[in-house]
């Protein structure tokens, strides 16, 4: 009996395994999931919206993680994306600071 070569892809069988994401990538995805949950929960439940300072703070932490990831991998350097993130964060903090106190 001879072993037949198994196809490398297309059959749904075992193939090359993808490496697990590193800790910074996992943290970035976790922050995105938390942000999505915080922003969707008021739409689903009808409850109050989360604090803009909390949303802005989480976005700042995520931007810091993206910056740390880019220091390890040159392909992740996206200054235009960082500029848009900073602009969005600045707008969130500006709108939060001009709201009357509750």
Order of alpha helices (4+ residues) and beta strands (2+ residues): alpha-alpha-alpha
